[in-house]
């Protein structure tokens, strides 16, 4: 196990800047998720850490070792590829043993360690099978065992769950958490799925076009996104543009006939602001409530298994709502409803500052 330190690393491909100079520290034993959409630079950064790409500038340290210019095999880093990259002509056991045999570990010791790792990932009885006889989730476990068997200082995961269906993906998320807890191995995972990142990571770094947008705990990133991009990526929906009434802790946002509370204390009277709302923080009221933000017409109502999504039309505004399906059973489209928005469910970003 070791701490990862990335200092001012940048990368350009064919004249296109993929990574702006960035810094990142992942503590010993931490699980860091690099989160972003396609083209954000997250997989490029992971490949640079692994030694599969060279940075244009900057340095990478694993513990006290500078690995910036070391070859892949000298970094002692485990890598799990998105497509598993298993050898189809080898058995599951031989796939896991491969890295050890390449290091000239004896066959008996390689087999012992491979069996130990297959047990760790729940495939102790599958060593003699071929990869073709396994499901996608089982193949991913084999790839994980192969990465762990060499006792790496770091474990790198490149979108390891993206090829799995929803049910298996959920099972593998739980397995990754369990394995991380059991091994304590410093882990960096690339993902475009915010739910995966929030569930698995104790640290999340969000990238966009090669620039770090925020590097934080999942809780802080969700509750206090540093900019509009982060808020929208995590589910914030643009309500519209409003005007600040009052200042500091007493500030309110006037938007489309609504007067909404806001948590930020840096707002000034007269500021124009973009208002984003988290749909899960909007509550439809069933009785008179002093916290009511307003009243509108239920313009849409859709069910998604245990959850339901709705929209409340208030003049030109559309207020999104996410609720449990059982809460939506008493509702119907066209119904007049009163609603409240928790202050922590609003993210406000100034577009024009008052003079």
Secondary structure per residue as TSV (DSSP state, phi and psi in degrees):
chain	resnum	aa	ss	phi	psi
A	1	X	-	360.0	148.9
A	2	X	-	-164.1	158.2
A	3	X	-	-81.0	142.5
A	4	X	E	-104.1	129.5
A	5	X	E	-126.9	117.1
A	6	X	E	-108.4	125.1
A	7	X	E	-125.4	115.2
A	8	X	E	51.9	40.8
A	9	X	E	-80.4	133.4
A	10	X	E	-138.2	162.0
A	11	X	E	-154.4	136.7
A	12	X	E	-127.6	134.2
A	13	X	E	-117.1	121.8
A	14	X	T	49.1	44.6
A	15	X	T	82.4	-3.4
A	16	X	E	-103.6	123.7
A	17	X	E	-74.1	114.8
A	18	X	E	-95.8	-36.1
A	19	X	E	-130.5	120.7
A	20	X	E	-75.4	155.8
A	21	X	E	-52.2	122.5
A	22	X	E	-136.6	157.6
A	23	X	E	-121.4	145.2
A	24	X	E	-156.3	133.8
A	25	X	E	-122.4	128.0
A	26	X	E	-117.1	116.0
A	27	X	-	-65.0	155.3
A	28	X	T	-55.3	121.4
A	29	X	T	86.0	2.7
A	30	X	-	-83.4	161.9
A	31	X	E	-118.7	107.3
A	32	X	E	-106.7	130.3
A	33	X	E	-105.3	125.8
A	34	X	E	-91.8	113.6
A	35	X	E	-112.4	136.3
A	36	X	-	173.2	166.3
A	37	X	-	-81.3	175.4
A	38	X	T	-58.9	134.6
A	39	X	T	87.3	5.8
A	40	X	S	-78.6	-18.3
A	41	X	S	104.1	0.7
A	42	X	H	-67.4	-43.6
A	43	X	H	-69.3	-34.6
A	44	X	H	-61.6	-44.1
A	45	X	H	-62.8	-41.2
A	46	X	H	-63.1	-41.7
A	47	X	H	-67.8	-31.5
A	48	X	H	-67.2	-42.5
A	49	X	H	-61.8	-39.3
A	50	X	H	-72.6	-21.7
A	51	X	T	95.8	9.1
A	52	X	S	-84.0	-16.1
A	53	X	S	-135.1	151.3
A	54	X	-	-101.0	137.4
A	55	X	-	-74.7	153.3
A	56	X	S	-71.4	-40.6
A	57	X	E	-143.8	170.7
A	58	X	E	93.4	-178.4
A	59	X	E	-141.1	157.5
A	60	X	E	-131.9	125.2
A	61	X	E	-119.0	133.7
A	62	X	E	-111.3	108.4
A	63	X	T	63.8	-128.7
A	64	X	T	-95.3	-1.0
A	65	X	E	-88.1	130.9
A	66	X	E	-84.8	110.0
A	67	X	-	-105.8	10.8
A	68	X	T	-52.4	-42.7
A	69	X	T	-110.9	10.9
A	70	X	-	-77.4	150.4
A	71	X	-	-71.4	164.9
A	72	X	G	-55.1	-47.4
A	73	X	G	-69.9	-15.1
A	74	X	G	-96.7	0.8
A	75	X	S	-90.3	-19.2
A	76	X	-	55.6	55.2
A	77	X	E	-124.1	132.3
A	78	X	E	-89.7	138.0
A	79	X	E	-131.6	126.9
A	80	X	E	-111.2	117.6
A	81	X	-	-82.3	157.3
A	82	X	T	-61.4	-36.0
A	83	X	T	-99.6	17.6
A	84	X	-	74.2	-45.1
A	85	X	-	56.0	43.0
A	86	X	-	-83.6	152.9
A	87	X	-	-84.2	114.6
A	88	X	T	-67.7	-23.8
A	89	X	T	-87.6	-4.7
A	90	X	S	-106.1	152.9
A	91	X	B	-69.7	167.0
A	92	X	H	-56.2	-46.2
A	93	X	H	-61.5	-44.6
A	94	X	H	-66.5	-34.7
A	95	X	H	-59.7	-44.4
A	96	X	H	-70.0	-34.3
A	97	X	H	-74.5	-15.0
A	98	X	H	-54.9	-48.0
A	99	X	H	-64.5	-35.7
A	100	X	H	-69.1	-42.0
A	101	X	H	-64.6	-35.4
A	102	X	H	-65.3	-25.1
A	103	X	T	-91.0	9.1
A	104	X	T	65.5	29.0
A	105	X	-	-71.4	142.0
A	106	X	-	-58.9	153.8
A	107	X	H	-62.9	-39.7
A	108	X	H	-66.5	-41.9
A	109	X	H	-69.1	-38.6
A	110	X	H	-61.3	-43.3
A	111	X	H	-65.9	-41.5
A	112	X	H	-60.4	-47.3
A	113	X	H	-67.5	-37.0
A	114	X	H	-63.2	-43.4
A	115	X	H	-63.6	-38.3
A	116	X	H	-62.5	-44.3
A	117	X	H	-70.4	-37.6
A	118	X	H	-63.5	-35.6
A	119	X	H	-65.0	-39.8
A	120	X	H	-61.4	-38.2
A	121	X	T	-93.4	8.4
A	122	X	T	81.4	24.1
A	123	X	-	-124.9	35.5
A	124	X	T	-59.2	-25.5
A	125	X	T	-100.3	10.5
A	126	X	-	-110.8	6.4
A	127	X	T	-58.4	-32.5
A	128	X	T	-86.0	-5.8
A	129	X	S	-81.3	164.9
A	130	X	B	-94.5	155.8
A	131	X	G	-55.3	-32.2
A	132	X	G	-65.4	-20.0
A	133	X	G	-87.9	2.6
A	134	X	S	-108.6	154.4
A	135	X	-	-75.0	170.8
A	136	X	H	-59.4	-43.3
A	137	X	H	-64.1	-38.0
A	138	X	H	-69.1	-38.8
A	139	X	H	-62.5	-38.1
A	140	X	H	-64.6	-35.6
A	141	X	H	-66.6	-38.0
A	142	X	H	-62.9	-44.6
A	143	X	H	-60.9	-37.9
A	144	X	H	-67.3	-43.4
A	145	X	H	-61.4	-40.1
A	146	X	H	-64.2	-36.7
A	147	X	H	-72.0	-30.7
A	148	X	H	-85.9	-23.9
A	149	X	T	-65.4	-24.5
A	150	X	T	-87.7	8.6
A	151	X	-	53.5	60.6
A	152	X	-	-72.3	160.7
A	153	X	S	-78.3	-30.3
A	154	X	E	-133.3	150.0
A	155	X	E	-118.2	123.7
A	156	X	E	-112.1	131.6
A	157	X	E	-124.7	118.2
A	158	X	E	-101.1	96.0
A	159	X	S	43.9	57.3
A	160	X	T	-69.4	-15.2
A	161	X	T	-109.2	-2.1
A	162	X	T	-67.4	-25.7
A	163	X	T	-88.9	0.7
A	164	X	S	-97.5	151.8
A	165	X	-	-73.5	169.2
A	166	X	H	-59.1	-44.2
A	167	X	H	-63.9	-48.1
A	168	X	H	-66.8	-35.9
A	169	X	H	-60.1	-42.2
A	170	X	H	-63.4	-40.6
A	171	X	H	-64.0	-41.4
A	172	X	H	-70.0	-32.9
A	173	X	H	-58.5	-45.9
A	174	X	H	-64.4	-37.2
A	175	X	H	-66.8	-41.8
A	176	X	H	-61.8	-40.4
A	177	X	H	-63.5	-43.8
A	178	X	H	-63.3	-47.0
A	179	X	H	-64.2	-39.7
A	180	X	H	-63.3	-41.7
A	181	X	H	-64.5	-37.1
A	182	X	H	-76.0	-35.6
A	183	X	H	-92.7	-28.9
A	184	X	-	66.7	20.3
A	185	X	-	-79.1	132.8
A	186	X	E	-60.1	123.2
A	187	X	E	-129.8	136.3
A	188	X	E	-125.9	122.9
A	189	X	E	-122.3	134.3
A	190	X	E	-92.3	134.5
A	191	X	E	-155.0	154.1
A	192	X	S	-105.9	1.4
A	193	X	-	-100.2	113.0
A	194	X	H	-65.2	-31.3
A	195	X	H	-67.3	-41.0
A	196	X	H	-59.9	-47.0
A	197	X	H	-62.2	-44.0
A	198	X	H	-68.8	-31.8
A	199	X	H	-78.1	-43.2
A	200	X	H	-90.8	-37.6
A	201	X	-	-82.2	140.6
A	202	X	S	-93.9	-5.1
A	203	X	E	-142.4	135.1
A	204	X	E	-128.3	127.7
A	205	X	E	-113.9	120.0
A	206	X	E	-100.2	128.4
A	207	X	E	-113.4	147.0
A	208	X	E	-146.5	120.7
A	209	X	T	50.0	44.0
A	210	X	T	77.5	7.3
A	211	X	E	-116.7	133.1
A	212	X	E	-71.6	119.3
A	213	X	E	-87.9	-34.4
A	214	X	E	-166.8	142.5
A	215	X	E	-132.2	109.3
A	216	X	E	-159.3	178.9
A	217	X	-	-75.0	155.2
A	218	X	H	-56.3	-41.4
A	219	X	H	-63.5	-46.2
A	220	X	H	-67.0	-37.8
A	221	X	H	-64.9	-40.4
A	222	X	H	-70.0	-43.3
A	223	X	H	-79.7	-34.5
A	224	X	S	-135.0	69.1
A	225	X	-	-60.6	140.9
A	226	X	S	-80.7	-16.7
A	227	X	S	-155.3	173.3
A	228	X	H	-62.7	-36.4
A	229	X	H	-59.8	-47.8
A	230	X	H	-62.9	-45.3
A	231	X	H	-58.9	-43.7
A	232	X	H	-70.7	-37.1
A	233	X	H	-62.6	-32.7
A	234	X	T	-90.9	11.1
A	235	X	T	111.3	-3.0
A	236	X	-	-65.4	133.1
A	237	X	E	-111.9	133.5
A	238	X	E	-68.3	119.4
A	239	X	E	-84.4	-37.8
A	240	X	E	151.5	-167.4
A	241	X	E	-104.9	130.6
A	242	X	E	-125.1	-178.2
A	243	X	E	-126.2	137.2
A	244	X	E	-77.8	133.7
A	245	X	E	-116.8	118.7
A	246	X	S	89.3	-177.1
A	247	X	-	-138.9	160.4
A	248	X	G	61.0	-142.0
A	249	X	G	-65.8	-22.1
A	250	X	G	-89.2	1.7
A	251	X	-	-65.9	142.8
A	252	X	E	-127.2	159.2
A	253	X	E	-112.5	120.9
A	254	X	E	-95.5	119.9
A	255	X	E	-148.1	119.0
A	256	X	T	55.1	36.6
A	257	X	T	89.1	-7.0
A	258	X	E	-96.6	150.4
A	259	X	E	-123.4	107.0
A	260	X	E	-110.3	144.7
A	261	X	E	-76.6	153.4
A	262	X	-	-139.9	148.0
A	263	X	-	-89.2	-21.4
A	264	X	-	-65.8	139.7
A	265	X	S	-104.5	9.3
A	266	X	S	-102.8	11.4
A	267	X	-	-86.5	144.8
A	268	X	-	-122.9	148.1
A	269	X	T	-53.4	126.8
A	270	X	T	95.6	-9.5
A	271	X	-	-61.3	139.7
A	272	X	E	-92.1	134.5
A	273	X	E	-137.4	147.6
A	274	X	E	-84.2	133.5
A	275	X	E	-113.4	119.7
A	276	X	E	-111.8	142.0
A	277	X	E	-125.1	139.9
A	278	X	-	-90.3	117.6
A	279	X	G	-59.9	-30.6
A	280	X	G	-74.0	-8.4
A	281	X	G	-100.9	7.5
A	282	X	E	-99.6	134.2
A	283	X	E	-125.3	125.0
A	284	X	E	-82.3	129.6
A	285	X	E	-92.8	141.1
A	286	X	S	-104.6	-6.3
A	287	X	S	-147.6	162.0
A	288	X	-	-52.8	136.0
A	289	X	-	-147.2	131.2
A	290	X	T	-67.0	-17.7
A	291	X	T	-86.2	2.4
A	292	X	-	-57.9	130.0
A	293	X	-	-88.1	-27.3
A	294	X	E	175.4	-172.6
A	295	X	E	-136.6	143.9
A	296	X	E	-159.9	-172.7
A	297	X	E	-106.6	133.2
A	298	X	E	-70.9	102.6
A	299	X	E	-92.2	-14.4
A	300	X	E	-154.3	146.2
A	301	X	E	-152.8	114.8
A	302	X	E	-130.2	142.1
A	303	X	E	-103.7	136.5
A	304	X	E	-131.4	73.1
A	305	X	T	65.2	-120.8
A	306	X	T	-73.7	-11.5
A	307	X	E	-117.7	158.4
A	308	X	E	-132.5	148.0
A	309	X	E	-122.5	140.2
A	310	X	E	-140.9	166.6
A	311	X	E	-131.3	138.4
A	312	X	E	-111.2	120.9
A	313	X	E	-86.5	121.6
A	314	X	E	-127.1	99.0
A	315	X	T	55.0	-122.1
A	316	X	T	-89.2	-2.1
A	317	X	E	-86.8	152.5
A	318	X	E	-127.0	109.3
A	319	X	E	-93.9	117.9
A	320	X	E	-80.1	148.3
A	321	X	E	-138.1	135.1
A	322	X	E	-120.7	131.7
A	323	X	E	-146.9	169.9
A	324	X	E	-69.0	145.6
A	325	X	H	-57.4	-36.3
A	326	X	H	-65.7	-26.9
A	327	X	H	-73.4	-27.4
A	328	X	H	-84.8	-11.0
A	329	X	T	-59.4	-29.3
A	330	X	T	-90.2	1.8
A	331	X	-	-107.9	158.9
A	332	X	-	-150.8	152.8
A	333	X	T	-61.0	141.7
A	334	X	T	91.1	-9.6
A	335	X	-	-74.3	142.6
A	336	X	E	-82.7	131.3
A	337	X	E	-136.9	153.4
A	338	X	E	-104.5	149.5
A	339	X	E	-144.6	161.2
A	340	X	E	-131.2	147.2
A	341	X	E	-121.0	118.7
A	342	X	-	-63.8	138.2
A	343	X	G	-53.3	-36.1
A	344	X	G	-72.1	-9.1
A	345	X	G	-90.1	-0.1
A	346	X	E	-108.5	133.1
A	347	X	E	-119.9	123.0
A	348	X	E	-119.1	129.1
A	349	X	E	-130.6	123.0
A	350	X	E	-66.9	133.6
A	351	X	E	-105.5	-34.2
A	352	X	E	-138.4	125.0
A	353	X	-	-86.6	136.7
A	354	X	-	-65.2	147.1
A	355	X	-	-68.0	360.0
